[in-house]
Amino acid sequence: MTEFHTYELPNGIRGIHRRVKSGVAHCALIVNAGSRDERAGEHGLAHFTEHAFFKGTQRRKAWQVNCRLENLGGELNAFTTKEDTTVHATTLRGDFAKAAELIADVAFHSTFPAREIEREREVVCDEINTYKDSPADMIYDTFEELLFDGSELGHNILGRKASLQRFDGEAIRRFTQRTHTTDQMVFSSIGNLAPRTVEAVALRCFGGEAATVRDFRRAEPSVAVPFDRSVARHTHQTHCIIGSRACGIDDARRLPLALAVNLLGGPSANSLLNVVLREKHGLSYNIEASYTPYTDCGIVAVYFSCDHANTEQCLDLVERELHRLCTVPLTPRRLAMAKRQFIAQLAISMESNEGYMLGTGKSFLLHDRVDTMEEVYAKIGALTASDLTAAAEEVFGRTSRLIYK
């Protein structure tokens, strides 16, 4: 039996399902449209659209949308990234069809009533205020804004309050008609449901929608110019990001880079940066490295916070570790340990059926296929020390820096 069942509806919406032994089912409609697809004057509209989906449909009031699954013990939620928008649900297995129908209803038949839109505008403004109160979050957006200067990828997903005041139901409809096309959608599911049952539910809930095709292409970001900025934020700590552009999601260099970044500053307490800055010198409570791939490029960032007086020492230590990762190949023993750790982290993360469902749906949306975990593990196992060194040198050989203090 194959791990995944895939199908395509007559209107171009694709589906992917994985059958597992569980009394709980998860499903999501993943749309290849995010803040990167906003035009001038639309910054923040993709995220605001996600909020507006829950404000009422042709057959349901806002409170009925919110209560439909919650009354059954399930939940409906959504999120927006720079390149996609996802509406997802979790229910008991027996309520799977209800979840799929509700997702289809909000995604295709929302009415965006003016009174509800006005109320939700205030909610998003409050979300923006919350974000502004967190320099640890805000510095990431500022860094991407500088790194992708002139590109839609540099825009903050939340947008600005002034922009929100211009958004109404008609603006949302124009945006969804242009970007939320059926050829850019995947319905992903996981649960103890027969594939034929899932496909029949998907056909019933989504198959009646008209086929639509995207008529634009995303512009590739221009070449990045390295920068070194220090911004006065009058915070209690210094917040710093060191990073650069990186390869995209389809690039063969993605996997060795992901392994190198995980070794450098992943979630484990024994990451190189955590050991040096926190365990050995006691200089920082928060230190991490991340790699975010987009369709045609990506971003690698090292973030830390520390007392103002320790900033220069922390920067020196981070730069030293980056230089070592770029120039000194791992020993066979250290490489084997890094691979085993990375594989175990992936395996543990896949224990979350919801996370598995969202990940496979995104992969199917972009690649029209999904690697099994065994295939991923084999690719990791084949990586060499020189693969990691080359990947690190390419992204950390010329970095940009942003400091909040």
C-alpha positions in Angstrom: 0.0 0.0 0.0 1.4 3.4 -1.0 1.8 5.9 1.8 -0.2 8.7 0.1 -3.3 8.7 -2.1 -3.4 11.6 -4.5 -6.2 12.7 -6.8 -7.3 15.7 -8.8 -10.8 17.2 -9.1 -12.3 18.3 -12.4 -11.7 22.0 -11.5 -7.9 21.5 -10.9 -7.9 21.3 -7.1 -5.5 18.5 -6.1 -5.9 16.2 -3.1 -3.5 14.2 -1.0 -4.5 11.8 1.8 -2.7 9.6 4.2 -4.5 6.9 6.1 -3.4 6.3 9.7 -4.9 4.6 12.7 -6.5 7.4 14.7 -9.9 8.5 15.9 -9.0 12.1 14.9 -8.9 13.5 11.4 -7.1 16.6 10.1 -7.7 18.4 6.8 -6.7 21.6 5.2 -7.1 23.7 2.1 -3.7 25.1 1.2 -3.6 27.9 -1.3 -0.4 29.1 -3.0 -1.1 32.7 -2.3 0.3 34.9 0.4 1.6 38.4 1.2 4.2 38.0 -1.7 1.3 38.2 -4.1 0.0 41.5 -2.9 0.2 44.5 -5.2 1.0 48.1 -4.3 -1.6 49.3 -1.9 -2.5 45.8 -0.8 0.2 45.2 1.9 -1.5 43.1 4.6 -4.4 42.1 2.5 -3.5 38.4 2.3 -3.5 38.2 6.1 -6.7 40.3 6.4 -8.4 38.0 3.9 -7.6 35.0 6.0 -9.3 36.7 9.0 -12.3 37.7 6.8 -13.0 34.1 5.8 -14.5 33.5 9.2 -16.9 36.5 9.2 -19.8 34.8 7.4 -20.8 32.9 4.3 -23.8 32.7 2.0 -25.3 30.1 4.3 -23.7 30.9 7.7 -23.4 33.9 10.0 -20.0 34.5 11.6 -21.0 32.8 14.9 -22.2 29.7 13.0 -18.8 29.5 11.2 -17.1 29.6 14.6 -19.4 27.2 16.3 -19.8 24.6 13.6 -16.9 22.4 14.6 -16.3 23.7 18.1 -19.7 22.4 19.2 -18.5 19.0 18.1 -15.2 19.3 20.0 -13.2 20.1 16.9 -11.6 23.3 15.7 -11.2 25.5 12.6 -8.3 27.8 12.1 -6.1 29.5 9.5 -2.8 31.1 8.9 -1.0 33.2 6.3 2.6 33.1 5.3 4.5 35.1 2.6 3.6 32.5 0.0 0.5 30.6 1.1 -2.7 30.7 3.0 -4.1 27.7 4.8 -7.5 27.0 6.3 -7.4 23.8 8.4 -9.6 21.8 10.7 -9.3 19.0 13.3 -12.3 16.8 14.2 -13.2 13.3 15.2 -13.0 10.9 12.3 -16.8 10.8 12.0 -17.0 14.5 11.5 -14.5 14.7 8.7 -17.1 15.5 6.0 -18.4 18.4 8.1 -14.9 19.8 8.4 -14.3 19.6 4.7 -17.6 21.2 3.9 -17.0 24.1 6.3 -13.5 24.7 4.8 -15.0 24.8 1.3 -17.8 27.2 2.5 -15.4 29.8 4.0 -12.9 29.5 1.2 -15.4 29.9 -1.7 -18.6 31.4 -0.3 -17.6 34.0 2.3 -19.6 37.2 1.9 -17.3 39.7 3.8 -20.1 41.7 5.4 -19.1 45.4 6.0 -20.0 45.4 9.7 -17.9 42.3 10.4 -15.0 43.5 8.3 -15.0 46.8 10.3 -14.9 44.9 13.6 -12.2 42.5 12.4 -10.1 45.5 11.3 -9.7 46.5 14.9 -8.7 42.9 15.8 -5.9 43.0 13.3 -4.8 46.4 14.5 -4.5 45.0 18.0 -2.5 42.1 16.5 -0.1 44.6 15.0 0.2 46.4 18.3 1.1 43.1 20.0 3.7 42.4 17.4 5.2 45.8 17.9 5.6 45.1 21.6 7.9 42.2 20.8 11.3 43.3 19.4 12.3 39.6 19.1 9.6 39.2 16.5 9.8 42.6 14.9 13.5 42.4 14.2 12.9 39.4 11.9 10.5 41.4 9.7 12.8 44.4 9.6 15.7 42.1 8.6 13.7 40.6 5.7 12.5 44.0 4.7 16.2 45.1 4.3 17.3 41.8 2.8 14.5 41.7 0.2 14.4 45.5 -0.4 12.3 46.2 -3.5 10.7 42.8 -3.5 7.2 41.7 -2.3 9.0 39.2 0.0 10.2 42.1 2.1 6.7 43.2 3.1 5.4 42.5 6.6 2.7 39.9 6.5 0.4 41.9 8.9 0.7 45.1 7.0 0.2 48.5 8.5 -2.8 50.1 10.2 -3.1 52.8 7.5 -3.3 50.1 4.8 -6.0 48.2 6.7 -8.3 51.2 6.6 -8.6 50.9 2.8 -9.6 47.2 2.8 -13.2 46.3 2.3 -15.2 43.4 1.0 -14.6 44.4 -2.6 -10.8 44.6 -2.2 -10.8 41.1 -0.6 -12.9 39.7 -3.5 -10.6 41.2 -6.1 -7.6 39.7 -4.3 -9.0 36.2 -3.9 -10.3 36.2 -7.5 -6.8 37.0 -8.8 -4.7 34.8 -6.4 -7.0 32.0 -5.0 -7.3 30.0 -8.2 -8.2 26.3 -8.2 -5.0 25.4 -10.0 -3.1 26.7 -7.0 -4.9 24.7 -4.3 -4.4 21.4 -2.5 -6.8 19.7 -0.1 -4.7 17.7 2.3 -6.0 15.2 4.8 -4.9 12.5 7.3 -6.9 10.1 9.4 -8.4 6.6 9.5 -10.5 7.1 6.4 -10.5 5.1 3.2 -9.0 7.0 0.2 -12.2 6.6 -1.8 -14.2 8.1 1.0 -11.9 11.1 1.3 -11.9 11.7 -2.5 -15.7 11.4 -2.6 -16.0 14.0 0.2 -13.6 16.3 -1.6 -15.5 16.0 -4.8 -18.8 16.8 -3.1 -17.4 19.8 -1.2 -15.0 21.3 -3.6 -15.8 19.8 -7.0 -18.7 22.1 -7.8 -16.5 25.2 -7.8 -15.6 26.7 -11.2 -12.1 26.0 -12.5 -9.8 29.0 -12.5 -6.2 29.5 -13.5 -3.5 31.9 -12.3 -2.5 34.5 -14.9 0.6 36.0 -13.3 4.1 34.9 -12.2 5.9 36.0 -9.1 8.9 38.4 -9.7 12.2 37.0 -8.6 13.9 39.3 -6.0 16.8 41.4 -7.2 20.4 40.8 -6.1 20.8 41.5 -2.3 23.2 44.1 -1.2 24.8 43.3 2.2 24.2 45.7 5.0 25.2 46.4 8.6 22.5 48.4 10.5 22.1 49.4 14.1 18.7 50.7 15.1 17.9 52.5 18.4 14.8 50.8 19.9 15.6 51.6 23.6 15.0 48.0 24.6 16.2 46.4 27.8 18.4 44.0 25.8 20.2 44.1 22.5 18.6 42.0 19.8 20.7 40.9 16.8 20.2 39.0 13.5 23.1 37.9 11.3 22.1 36.3 8.0 21.8 36.3 4.3 19.8 35.1 1.3 19.8 31.4 0.7 18.7 28.8 -1.8 15.0 28.1 -2.5 12.8 25.1 -1.8 13.6 23.3 -5.1 17.4 23.7 -4.8 19.5 20.6 -4.2 21.5 22.6 -1.7 18.5 22.9 0.5 19.1 19.7 2.5 22.8 20.2 3.4 22.0 23.8 4.3 19.1 22.7 6.6 21.4 20.2 8.3 24.2 22.8 8.7 21.7 25.4 10.2 20.3 22.7 12.6 23.8 21.9 13.8 24.6 25.6 14.2 21.5 26.7 16.1 18.7 24.2 16.0 16.3 23.4 18.8 18.7 21.1 20.7 20.6 22.3 23.8 23.8 21.0 22.2 23.7 23.2 19.1 27.0 24.9 18.5 25.8 28.4 19.3 23.8 27.4 22.4 26.8 25.6 23.8 29.1 28.6 23.2 26.9 31.6 24.1 24.7 30.1 26.8 26.3 27.1 28.3 30.0 28.0 28.1 29.8 31.8 28.6 26.4 32.5 30.0 25.8 35.5 27.7 22.4 34.8 26.1 19.2 33.1 27.0 17.8 33.2 23.4 20.1 32.0 20.6 18.9 30.2 17.5 19.5 29.7 13.8 16.8 29.3 11.2 16.5 28.6 7.5 13.3 29.6 5.6 13.1 28.5 2.0 10.7 30.2 -0.5 9.9 29.0 -4.0 12.9 30.8 -5.7 15.1 31.8 -2.8 15.4 31.7 1.0 16.7 33.3 4.1 19.1 32.0 6.8 19.3 34.0 10.0 21.1 33.7 13.4 19.3 35.5 16.2 20.3 36.2 19.7 19.5 38.6 22.5 21.8 39.7 25.3 22.7 42.5 27.8 23.9 45.6 26.0 27.3 45.2 27.6 27.8 41.7 26.1 26.8 42.6 22.5 30.3 42.7 21.0 31.5 39.5 22.7 28.4 37.7 21.5 29.0 39.0 17.9 32.6 37.8 18.0 31.6 34.4 19.3 28.9 33.9 16.7 31.2 35.1 13.8 33.8 32.6 15.0 31.4 29.7 14.9 30.2 30.8 11.5 33.7 30.9 10.2 34.5 27.5 11.6 31.4 25.9 10.0 32.4 27.4 6.6 36.0 26.3 6.7 36.4 23.2 8.9 34.7 20.0 7.7 33.0 17.9 10.3 34.8 14.8 11.4 33.0 11.5 10.4 31.9 11.0 14.0 30.5 14.5 14.3 28.8 14.3 11.0 27.1 11.0 11.9 25.9 12.5 15.1 24.5 15.6 13.3 22.7 13.4 10.8 21.2 11.1 13.5 20.0 14.1 15.5 18.4 15.7 12.5 16.7 12.5 11.4 15.3 11.9 14.9 14.0 15.5 15.1 12.2 15.0 11.8 10.8 11.7 12.9 9.5 13.1 16.2 7.9 16.1 14.5 6.1 13.7 12.1 4.4 12.2 15.2 2.1 15.1 15.0 -0.5 14.1 12.4 -1.6 17.7 11.9 2.0 18.8 11.2 2.4 15.9 8.8 -0.8 16.7 7.0 0.2 20.4 6.6 3.8 19.5 5.4 2.7 16.9 2.9 0.0 19.3 1.5 2.5 22.1 1.0 5.0 19.7 -0.6 2.3 18.4 -3.0 1.2 21.9 -3.8 4.7 22.9 -4.9 6.2 19.7 -6.3 3.2 17.6 -7.2 4.8 14.8 -5.2 5.9 14.0 -1.7 9.0 12.2 -0.6 8.4 9.5 2.0 10.3 9.9 5.3 12.5 6.9 4.3 13.5 8.8 1.1 14.2 11.9 3.1 16.3 9.9 5.6 18.3 8.3 2.8 19.1 11.8 1.3 20.3 13.0 4.7 22.4 9.9 5.1 24.1 10.5 1.8 25.3 14.0 2.7 29.1 14.6 3.1 31.1 16.9 5.3 32.1 18.9 2.2 28.4 19.3 1.3 27.7 21.0 4.6 30.9 23.2 4.4 30.0 24.3 0.9 26.4 25.1 1.9 27.6 27.1 4.9 30.2 29.0 2.9 27.7 30.1 0.3 25.3 31.7 2.8 27.6 32.7 5.7 30.5 33.8 3.6 28.9 37.2 3.1 26.3 38.1 5.7 24.2 41.1 6.7 23.7 42.3 10.2 20.8 44.1 12.0 21.0 45.2 15.7 18.2 46.6 17.9 19.4 48.3 21.0 
